[in-house]
Amino acid sequence: MKNLGLKITSLLLACAVWFIVSGTRREQVRQRMVTASLSLVGLPADLVITTDVRSSVAVRVKGRISDLRSLASQSLEASADLSLITKAGDVVITLRPQHINVPEDIEVVDIVPNKVRFTIEKLGRRAVPIRPFLVGTPPIGYLVGQAAADPDRALISGPLSQILKLSEVATERIIMTGRTATFVQNVPVVSDSPLVQIISPSTTQVTVPVLAEVGPPAQTDTTGSAETTATTATTDTATEKPEPQ
């Protein structure tokens, strides 16, 4: 009976540790739906995706309740490697459980949708003219001449189907309201398409001639014309002779 109390205490501690450790094992296993952002990586530099790609997928996962609770605070990602794609065309990627970055104790049951479709095109480059984009008009009595950009051509990059259709790119807006003299302005060169990039130049120097008109602006005297017409009509009426009875 020596050290009986110490033995009982040790036994109780061992039971408590066993109960705590085995507690997670006794937890119920549940399933739930979570959202994972979709990331497509490794696409070769000479290719570009030209169609919309969904930004996320729904993932059904299975695990213990405590693990599922902790999963709610994590950012999940579905990542697909495109490095093996070598040519343009329509592509279908099948997402599998190993594409989802979940903890080891969580099982991926299903991915919705598990297939991602998009189109890939070859990238190309081309030089096109730069058009100064003038907005507004100067005050009455002033004329705008032909605006000139220097440099006047831009090197662009983008999907071949798009850059072959482009005949020009434009500058950002150049405000003409209130202008009464020729001016020079450095403005960025921009692209209307998010897939077409301006390689160079990023800005161009635009010269816009603004000249005063020679002589007063021509005006139409509508009042005088109306009075003349009315006078002529009155005269014609007065000179008419009555028809014989």
Secondary structure, 3 states (H helix, E strand, C coil): CCCHHHHHHHHHHHHHHHHHHHHCCCCCEEEEEEEEEEEEECCCCCEEECCCCCCEEEEEEEEEHHHHHHHCCCCEEEEEECCCCCCCEEEEEECCHHHECCCCCCEEEEEECCEEEEEEEEEEEEEEEEEEEEECCCCCCEEECCCEEECCEEEEEEEHHHHCCCCCEEEEEEECCCCCCCEEEEEEEECCCCCCEEEECCEEEEEECEEECCCCCCCCCHHHHHHHHHHHHHHHHHHCCCCCC
